[in-house]
Amino acid sequence: MRYIEPHGHMVSRVTDDYVNMVTAGCAAVCEPAFWAGFDRSSPDGFFDYFKQLTEYEPKRAAKFGLPHYCWLCINPKESEDVRLAEEVIALIPQFLNAPGVLGIGEIGLNKNSRNELKVLEMHIDLAARHDQLILVHTPHLEDKWKGTKLILDALKNDRRVKPERVIVDHVEEHTVKLVLDAGHWGGMTLYPESKCTAARAIDILDTMGTDRLWMNSACDWGVSVPLAVPYAALEMRKRGYTPGQIDQFVFGNPARFMSQTAKFKMPE
Amino acid sequence: MPTLTRQQVLDLYFMEARAKLIDVAAFLDRVDRASGPGDFRWTALRGALAELASEKSGRAERVLLALSDPTLEPLAAAPGKGAAGAWPGKSA
């Protein structure tokens, strides 16, 4: 089996995770910029993080034969401070030509505040000005439905945005149709305690179809499972999906979305 | 998409669903045995539980919506970073 991990925060993971992912058939990993678990104290902290994502982590992944890509932004969890966000966003263009940068992400909302929305709009503008793909984080738990509605409005309000070049991540049963109806891609995150279980993700596939959807582990420094995608592929097998359908979904779909940028090279 | 028979779905998932259902029941008993007041999460969970007895499909979506903030106005400021799992209401 081969698969692409389209959303993994690998700087938070150990080398054993790389070994296990590659052994399970991972052909490429894509790492959106994330909150560190604490607020960075200055734009310099983000500069170093962007260097880590664009230079160091690809080398670490390459030691295991795994192509590594990334997305850049200031994460919604640090977007309440608009001044800091402006300074961080100003740093991003100098990194956009790095070979592994796929676009702007994971941008979005966390608590659905006015400042978060303002920073989201700044990121959308940045992506539009530089013709970048967009990866969107939707809020957790009780904030997800409202946040998804606000995010979709913000994307629609910028007429430069091409819906098919945006993946809205962490969709669940109450938000997936909103996202797909807006013409975007949807990401289903497989978490043990929140977001989707593998069984629920496949329920969504059963009811919505597999077009413009992908699954990811969003593995990070919290409770998460780096092999969640291959485990979900096994669940697909139990549910009657053929090996060809599984390959199309766990490898073909993320490759199809990310191939919208020439930076993404189809894994051999 | 592949279509499983009802029998196949039961064979695949009944034991897991049974275990989760008993876990929820035990959680409700645990809260009953505890002392002191609860909070909005308890109220929201009890409301969402009603969906499990519904005969109409789409229960997962309705449970999620029952636990969600239904408003559309952005907050004046983020009240921290975390989420509680249920909407406390406009008064919170």
Interface residues (C-beta under 8 A of the other chain):
Chain A: W35 K77 E80 N110 K111 N112 S113 R114 N115 E116 L117 P139 H140 L141 E142 D143 K144 W145 K146 K149 L150 E172 E173 H174 A199 R200 D203 L205 D206 G209 T210 K238 R239 G240 Y241
Chain B: M1 P2 T3 L4 L12 Y13 E16 G58 A60 E61 L64 L65 L67 S68 D69 P70 T71 L72 P74 L75 A76 A77 A78 P79 G80 K81 A83 A84 G85 A86 W87
